[in-house]
Amino acid sequence: MDKVTDEASKQEHRDKIQQVFTEVKKVVVGQEYMVNRLLIGLFTQGHILLEGVPGLAKTLTVNTLAKVLHLNFQRIQFTPDLLPADLIGTMIYNQQKANFEVKKGPIFANLILADEVNRSPAKVQSALLESMQEKQVTIGETTYQLDRPFLVLATQNPVEQEGTYPLPEAQVDRFMMKVHVDYPSKENELEVMRRMSNMSFKGDLQSVLTKEDIFAIRDEINAVTISDSLEKYIIELVFATRFPEQYQMGEIANYIQFGASPRASINLNVAAKAIAYFDERDYVLPEDIKEVAHDVFNHRILLNYEAEADGVSTSDIIKKILHKVPINR
């Protein structure tokens, strides 16, 4: 493919991405940031964990996005009585044929909405996270590859903890980003109220992206260049979460129990490339890394009780690290 054709293809895909935002806005008001992060996950093969109080359109946004994409979609409501077989499937006995047959579960889709994932017990969470990591499912003695693309968008409610099973830190690390969904502005909430109080309101959505488009966009994002100095900057940021005293941040060292894992380095890299691609650049800037740092780090830095006692949040720690760690050009 020559350079002119290549650029035309990139521009076509970027126009389609903007069209995705336009289509989602027909139904969802004021959640552009969330949609941006969901698309980053889709184009970089990274799963997304959405956290926010009820009523912030987390489920609606994912549902709407699925309709705009030419992908198979399954919504799974996680409950305390859910079993792993309800998720991945099981073997059932066929009396007519006198043998066992595989009944595949809802995990066999392209886009999975794991609604209130922290309401299910550990075995179900493990089955989901294994599917996310391995991109395959074993039922009986047979292993089945999951269809591509495969993306899990999980939601959890941070307010109501009674009767929930919080995801262990080691398992949360498998999510590329943890996105905090905040309350809408007054203007946006006014628009939400007007739309939803109109019982005849229907957003007529059009499908925009195909699987082929998604795979092509992935290749184009992968081709975005990142300099050696910025790669080293990413490593310095990650190491600063583990050994802050080496970066003249001894005051926060007492608050951090565990720093970010190597997955943080990988995810910072690919997410920054996606941000650059969305901004129609074929190279990464330091601002791209800083833009995604909070979402990549906030579930990977584990604070201790001293931080809680002093009112220090993970966001405070990340801001300090981004401010202190220099970019060596």
C-alpha positions, 0 to 999 in steps of 0.5 A, a space after each residue: 500500500 503506497 503512502 497516499 492510500 495509507 493516509 487516506 485509509 487512516 483518515 477514513 478510519 478516524 472519520 468513522 471513529 468521530 462518527 461513533 462518538 456522534 452516534 453514541 451522543 444520540 442516546 448518551 449525554 456527556 460521557 465522551 471521556 468514557 466512550 474515549 476510554 472504551 474505544 482505546 480498550 477496543 483498539 488496543 485489546 485492553 479490558 476496561 473497568 468502569 467504576 461509579 455510583 448508580 445512574 451514571 449511564 455506564 450500562 447504557 453507554 456500553 449497550 449503545 456502543 455495542 449497537 454502533 459496532 458490528 459486533 456480537 454483544 452479551 450483557 451479563 448481570 453478575 449476582 451472588 448465585 451466579 456459577 462459572 458454568 452460567 458464564 462460560 457454558 457447560 456439558 449437557 446430556 442429549 437423551 436422543 443422541 445419548 451423549 453429552 453436548 457443549 452448551 456455550 455460555 454468553 462469554 462467546 461474544 465479541 463485546 461483554 458487559 460484565 454488569 456489577 462484576 463485584 456482586 459475583 463470588 470469586 469462582 465466577 470472577 476467576 472464570 471471567 478473568 481467565 477468559 480475559 487473559 487467555 482469550 479461550 475457554 475450557 469446557 469439559 476436556 475441550 478448549 475453545 478459542 474466543 472470537 476476535 475481537 474480544 473485549 470485556 467492559 466491567 462495571 462496579 458500584 463503589 458505594 454499596 459494599 454489603 453483599 459484594 465480593 471486591 475484586 482482588 488487586 491481582 485480578 484487577 490488574 488484568 484490566 487495562 484501565 480503571 475509569 472513574 465515571 463522575 456525575 454529569 454537569 448541570 447542563 448535561 443532567 438537564 438534557 438527560 432529564 428532558 430526554 428520559 422524561 420523554 417516554 417516546 424518545 428513541 435514538 435511531 443508531 447506525 452501525 459504523 465500525 466493522 471487525 475489519 475496520 477494528 483490526 485495521 485501526 489496531 494495525 494503524 495504532 501499532 504503527 504509531 511511533 514512540 521515542 526511546 526517551 518517552 519509553 524510558 519516561 514510562 519506565 521511570 513513572 512505573 518505577 516511581 510508584 514502586 520506589 518513590 524515595 529514589 525520585 525525591 518523593 520520600 513523603 509518599 513512600 510511607 503511603 504506598 504498599 505496592 506499586 504498579 506492575 509491569 502491565 502498567 508499562 505495557 498499557 501506558 505505551 499502547 494507550 498513549 499511542 491510541 491517544 496520539 492516533 485519535 489526535 491524528 498524529 503518528 508519534 507520541 507526545 509526553 502529554 499523551 502518556 500523562 493523559 492516560 496515566 491516571 486510568 492506567 495507574 489508579 487500580 495498580 497502586 495499592 495504598 496502606 492504612 496510613 494513607 487512608 488515615 491521612 486522607 491521601 488518595 491514589 489520585 494524589 499520589 499519581 499527580 505527585 509522580 507526574 509532577 516530580 518525574 522528569 522527561 529526559 530528552 
